[in-house]
Amino acid sequence: MGVSRFHGKAAIITGASSGIGRSTALAFAREGIRLALASRRLDQLQSLEQEVRAYHNDVFSQPTDVTVREQVETLVKETLRHFGTVDIVVCNAGQYIRGQVQTLTADDFERTFAVNFYGSLYLILEALPGMLERRAGTIVAVSSVDGKKGLPLDAAYVASKFAITGYMDVLRQELKGTGVHALTILPGRVDTPMIAHLDVPWVSRKISSDRVARTIMRGLRRGGGEMIVPVLGPTTLVALNAISARWADWVTRLFRLEGKERTLS
């Protein structure tokens, strides 16, 4: 097997300590990508760092709260200091607050947007100028199928994911011809700690975070775009919603796609 064309590239991954971020870090490590791992949980980052080093990769951990713009700026500066470049950013940090619309507060929405939208925006704005100057690089945003079709009880999460999906839709078009690519990943339900308390129907069963990481790698290889994973069920729902929101709402109710919370022991 030959050397990956991504070997030696430098990537930042937010929300790297678990779930999709962790799986993506290991997938990148197997490709020889140098890594800046970011999240608020330093102990878990350091554990992941040891796994990455098994692939003989350059890696460092940077505790980062993506809702604080100065910490995101420091993350990019430290990455440049370590590697001299930022070739890929994966905006993956996420916040999930669940509840009926009438019970959610403005604070719930603000906290969700702070992570899911502004946490991504800060990193993109900090990394993009250097990529444009070099005419090379890829911006990856991990959104959600919820960013295409909203589900009951997910109003705050849905609103934030619609926001980042829409932003990336425009960014991808505006970057055409610059040498910089934008990739939006839209997973369905993923088996991560963030929704470990949520039981979902068989038609929207949780996929592994490794599967999402593989989709990210495919997106990088093809040069950006927008990718839904898994393809069949979520794509059908999104397409149906585009034809008739009433029909898509009926399917959502029929299969109880919102899932049901359980108390964790």
RAWOBEL-V215795 format. One record per run of one state. SS is the DSSP state (alpha for helix, beta for strand, coil for the rest). FROM is the first residue (numbers start at 1). LEN is the number of residues. If there is no record, write none. Layout:
# RAWOBEL-V215795
((SS;FROM;LEN) (SS;FROM;LEN))
This chain:
# RAWOBEL-V215795
((coil;1;9) (beta;10;5) (coil;15;4) (alpha;19;12) (coil;31;3) (beta;34;6) (coil;40;2) (alpha;42;12) (coil;54;5) (beta;59;5) (coil;64;5) (alpha;69;15) (coil;84;4) (beta;88;4) (coil;92;7) (beta;99;1) (coil;100;1) (alpha;101;3) (coil;104;2) (alpha;106;29) (coil;135;2) (beta;137;6) (coil;143;2) (alpha;145;3) (coil;148;6) (beta;154;1) (alpha;155;20) (coil;175;5) (beta;180;8) (coil;188;2) (beta;190;1) (coil;191;2) (alpha;193;3) (coil;196;2) (beta;198;2) (coil;200;2) (alpha;202;3) (coil;205;2) (beta;207;1) (coil;208;1) (alpha;209;14) (coil;223;2) (beta;225;5) (coil;230;2) (alpha;232;12) (coil;244;1) (alpha;245;11) (coil;256;4) (beta;260;2) (coil;262;4))
